Amino acid sequence: MKAAPFAYCRPDSVDEAVDVLAGGDAKVLAGGQSLVPVLAMRLGRPGTLVDITRLPGLDSLVIEDGQLHVGAAVRQRTIERSAHVASVPLVARALPFVGHRELRSRGTVCGSLAHADPAAELPAVAACLGASVLVRGPRGDRVVDAREFVTGAMTTAVGPDELVTGVRFPVARDGEGFGFAEIARRHGDFALAGVAVRVRGDEATLAAFGVSDRPVVRELTLDDPTESALRPTTDALAADIVDTDGDAHGSRGYRARLLGVLAARELARAHREAHR
């Protein structure tokens, strides 16, 4: 199939882009790796595509005030190859799992957040780290906590007249450890279950993805950080948070089993890293 007819707009400023979005029936085009297939299958028929790839400032990739700022036009492959990504190890570990290299060469970090696929890696990483999503609309700029950004499957807190302009990830501090893992049918496929983990001392933050309609974040205290000792806790956690229906790729019980194993393994790994 081919996309339904649409108008194409390449604004010269973020404010102009917001004005076009406020006119209604418009969608943002950045990397297009999620949007273009939707258009091609006619699952979406926006009247206008607003191309933000050349807007001034949206290609920013800098570390300032203890945060890695990633503009809305920054490609996933750009940050993956940047020296800055070492400051946020969890992002560095997650990016190789995002699609394939060719897709990451076009897809953007903020585009993945805005698309809000329940099985996507970057929304879970952002939620685990407590990142901040920057949004601009007709009423001005606002900041949305990444844990409140995704409100459901393919749904976010961004209004139809608003634009995600960037995301800020806190840089890693001394004494922190991280873990990331997922299981998919093939590399680059959507995750059946996955975890992003940050450990500081004996306190851990875990974000699970692919098992609900949004990333699910839990705070844990690691009294005994060995993988075998953690399994009862992570199995109970998985049974509580996995609520996705089964499909041809795996039942609900199978996903819960995967999550319990992955969570225990990555929590133990992150704890060792934090205390080395």
C-alpha positions as CSV (number, residue, x, y, z in Angstrom):
1,M,0.0,0.0,0.0
2,K,1.0,3.6,-0.4
3,A,0.4,6.5,2.1
4,A,-2.7,8.6,1.7
5,P,-2.0,12.1,0.4
6,F,-0.5,14.6,2.8
7,A,1.0,18.0,2.9
8,Y,4.7,18.4,3.8
9,C,6.0,21.3,5.9
10,R,9.6,22.1,6.8
11,P,9.4,24.9,9.3
12,D,12.3,27.3,10.1
13,S,11.9,27.4,13.8
14,V,10.4,25.3,16.7
15,D,7.8,28.0,17.2
16,E,6.7,27.7,13.6
17,A,6.5,23.9,14.0
18,V,4.3,24.3,17.0
19,D,2.0,26.7,15.1
20,V,1.6,24.1,12.4
21,L,0.8,21.4,14.9
22,A,-1.7,23.7,16.6
23,G,-3.6,23.9,13.3
24,G,-4.6,20.3,13.8
25,D,-4.3,17.0,11.8
26,A,-0.5,17.1,11.7
27,K,2.3,14.7,12.8
28,V,5.9,15.3,13.5
29,L,8.5,13.7,11.2
30,A,12.0,13.2,12.5
31,G,13.6,9.8,11.8
32,G,10.4,8.4,10.4
33,Q,11.3,4.8,11.2
34,S,8.0,4.3,13.0
35,L,5.8,6.9,11.3
36,V,6.5,6.0,7.7
37,P,5.4,2.3,8.0
38,V,2.2,3.5,9.7
39,L,1.6,5.8,6.8
40,A,2.4,3.2,4.2
41,M,-0.2,0.8,5.8
42,R,-2.7,3.7,6.1
43,L,-3.0,3.1,9.8
44,G,-2.6,6.8,10.1
45,R,-3.6,9.6,7.7
46,P,-2.3,12.9,9.0
47,G,-3.1,15.9,6.7
48,T,0.4,17.4,7.2
49,L,3.9,16.1,8.1
50,V,6.0,18.6,10.0
51,D,9.7,17.9,9.3
52,I,11.8,18.9,12.3
53,T,15.1,17.4,11.2
54,R,16.8,20.8,10.4
55,L,15.4,22.9,13.1
56,P,18.1,25.0,14.9
57,G,19.1,23.5,18.3
58,L,17.3,20.2,17.9
59,D,20.6,18.5,16.9
60,S,22.1,19.3,20.3
61,L,24.1,16.6,22.1
62,V,25.9,18.0,25.1
63,I,26.6,17.3,28.7
64,E,25.6,20.2,31.0
65,D,24.6,20.4,34.7
66,G,25.2,16.7,35.2
67,Q,22.8,15.7,32.4
68,L,23.2,14.5,28.9
69,H,21.0,16.6,26.7
70,V,19.8,14.9,23.5
71,G,17.9,17.1,21.0
72,A,14.8,15.8,19.2
73,A,16.7,15.5,15.9
74,V,19.6,13.5,17.2
75,R,19.9,10.1,15.6
76,Q,20.2,7.0,17.7
77,R,23.4,6.0,15.8
78,T,24.8,9.5,16.5
79,I,24.6,9.1,20.2
80,E,25.6,5.4,20.0
81,R,28.9,6.5,18.4
82,S,29.4,9.6,20.5
83,A,31.9,9.8,23.4
84,H,29.2,11.4,25.5
85,V,27.2,8.1,25.7
86,A,29.8,6.8,28.1
87,S,28.5,9.2,30.7
88,V,25.1,7.4,30.7
89,P,26.1,3.7,30.6
90,L,22.5,2.4,30.6
91,V,21.8,4.3,27.3
92,A,25.0,2.9,25.8
93,R,24.0,-0.7,26.7
94,A,20.4,-0.4,25.4
95,L,21.1,1.3,22.1
96,P,22.6,-1.8,20.3
97,F,19.2,-3.6,21.0
98,V,17.2,-0.8,19.3
99,G,16.2,-2.2,15.9
100,H,19.1,-2.7,13.5
101,R,22.1,-0.4,12.7
102,E,20.4,0.9,9.6
103,L,17.3,1.9,11.5
104,R,19.3,3.5,14.2
105,S,21.1,5.6,11.5
106,R,17.7,7.3,10.8
107,G,15.7,6.8,13.9
108,T,15.9,9.4,16.7
109,V,16.1,9.0,20.5
110,C,13.2,11.3,21.1
111,G,11.2,9.7,18.3
112,S,11.4,6.4,20.1
113,L,10.2,8.0,23.3
114,A,7.3,9.8,21.5
115,H,6.2,6.6,19.7
116,A,5.9,4.9,23.1
117,D,5.9,1.3,21.9
118,P,5.4,-0.9,25.0
119,A,8.3,-3.1,23.9
120,A,10.7,-0.2,23.1
121,E,14.0,0.0,25.0
122,L,14.6,3.7,25.3
123,P,11.3,4.7,27.1
124,A,12.2,2.0,29.7
125,V,15.8,3.4,30.1
126,A,14.5,6.9,30.5
127,A,12.0,5.8,33.1
128,C,14.6,3.8,35.0
129,L,17.0,6.8,35.1
130,G,14.3,9.4,35.9
131,A,15.1,11.3,32.7
132,S,13.3,14.5,31.8
133,V,11.4,15.0,28.5
134,L,11.3,18.6,27.2
135,V,8.1,19.6,25.5
136,R,7.1,22.9,23.8
137,G,3.6,23.9,22.9
138,P,1.4,27.0,22.4
139,R,1.5,27.6,26.1
140,G,5.3,27.5,26.3
141,D,7.9,25.0,27.5
142,R,7.4,22.3,30.1
143,V,9.3,19.3,31.5
144,V,7.7,15.9,31.9
145,D,9.2,13.2,34.1
146,A,9.9,10.2,31.9
147,R,8.0,8.0,34.4
148,E,4.9,10.0,33.7
149,F,5.6,10.5,30.0
150,V,4.1,7.3,28.6
151,T,0.5,7.0,29.5
152,G,-0.4,3.9,27.6
153,A,0.5,1.9,24.5
154,M,1.6,4.3,21.8
155,T,0.3,7.2,24.0
156,T,2.1,9.9,25.8
157,A,1.5,13.1,27.8
158,V,2.3,15.2,24.7
159,G,-0.7,17.0,23.3
160,P,-1.4,17.1,19.6
161,D,-0.3,20.7,19.5
162,E,3.0,20.1,21.3
163,L,6.5,19.0,20.2
164,V,9.1,17.0,22.1
165,T,12.3,19.1,21.8
166,G,14.7,17.0,23.7
167,V,15.4,14.6,26.6
168,R,17.8,14.9,29.5
169,F,19.4,11.8,31.0
170,P,21.2,12.1,34.3
171,V,24.9,11.1,34.0
172,A,26.1,8.2,36.1
173,R,27.6,8.9,39.5
174,D,30.4,7.1,41.4
175,G,29.0,4.0,43.1
176,E,26.3,3.2,40.6
177,G,25.9,0.1,38.6
178,F,23.7,-0.7,35.6
179,G,22.2,-3.7,33.9
180,F,20.2,-4.1,30.7
181,A,18.9,-7.3,29.0
182,E,16.0,-8.3,26.8
183,I,14.7,-11.4,25.0
184,A,13.4,-11.2,21.5
185,R,12.7,-13.8,18.8
186,R,15.5,-12.4,16.7
187,H,17.9,-9.5,17.3
188,G,16.2,-6.3,16.3
189,D,12.7,-7.7,16.9
190,F,10.4,-6.3,19.6
191,A,11.3,-7.5,23.0
192,L,9.1,-10.2,24.6
193,A,10.4,-9.1,27.9
194,G,13.2,-6.8,29.0
195,V,14.7,-4.9,32.0
196,A,16.7,-1.8,32.6
197,V,18.4,-1.6,36.1
198,R,20.2,1.0,38.1
199,V,21.8,0.2,41.5
200,R,23.2,2.6,44.1
201,G,24.4,1.1,47.3
202,D,21.8,-1.6,48.1
203,E,18.9,0.3,46.5
204,A,17.8,-0.6,43.0
205,T,15.5,0.9,40.4
206,L,14.1,-1.6,37.8
207,A,12.1,-0.7,34.7
208,A,10.4,-3.6,32.9
209,F,9.3,-3.4,29.3
210,G,7.5,-5.6,26.8
211,V,5.2,-6.9,29.6
212,S,2.6,-4.1,30.0
213,D,1.3,-1.2,28.0
214,R,4.1,1.1,29.3
215,P,7.4,0.7,31.2
216,V,6.8,-0.5,34.7
217,V,9.2,0.9,37.4
218,R,9.8,-0.6,40.8
219,E,12.2,0.3,43.6
220,L,13.9,-2.6,45.4
221,T,16.2,-3.1,48.4
222,L,18.8,-5.8,47.7
223,D,19.3,-7.5,51.1
224,D,21.1,-10.4,49.4
225,P,22.3,-9.4,45.9
226,T,23.1,-12.8,44.6
227,E,21.1,-14.0,41.6
228,S,19.8,-17.1,43.3
229,A,18.6,-15.2,46.3
230,L,16.9,-12.6,44.2
231,R,14.9,-15.0,42.1
232,P,12.0,-15.4,44.5
233,T,11.6,-11.6,44.7
234,T,11.9,-11.1,40.9
235,D,9.5,-14.0,40.2
236,A,6.9,-12.4,42.5
237,L,7.6,-9.0,40.9
238,A,7.1,-10.5,37.4
239,A,3.9,-12.2,38.4
240,D,2.6,-8.8,39.7
241,I,3.5,-6.6,36.8
242,V,3.2,-8.7,33.6
243,D,-0.3,-8.0,32.4
244,T,0.0,-8.3,28.6
245,D,-2.0,-10.9,26.9
246,G,-0.3,-13.8,25.3
247,D,0.3,-13.9,21.6
248,A,1.9,-16.2,18.9
249,H,5.4,-15.3,20.3
250,G,4.8,-16.1,24.0
251,S,2.2,-16.5,26.6
252,R,1.7,-14.2,29.6
253,G,3.3,-16.9,31.8
254,Y,6.3,-17.3,29.5
255,R,6.9,-13.5,29.6
256,A,6.7,-13.5,33.4
257,R,9.2,-16.3,33.5
258,L,11.6,-14.4,31.2
259,L,11.2,-11.2,33.3
260,G,11.9,-13.0,36.5
261,V,15.1,-14.5,35.2
262,L,16.4,-11.3,33.5
263,A,15.6,-9.1,36.5
264,A,17.5,-11.3,38.9
265,R,20.5,-11.6,36.6
266,E,20.8,-7.9,35.8
267,L,20.2,-6.8,39.4
268,A,23.0,-9.0,40.6
269,R,25.2,-7.8,37.8
270,A,24.5,-4.1,38.5
271,H,25.1,-4.6,42.2
272,R,28.5,-6.2,41.5
273,E,29.4,-3.2,39.2
274,A,28.3,-0.7,41.8
275,H,30.5,-2.3,44.5
276,R,33.6,-3.1,42.6
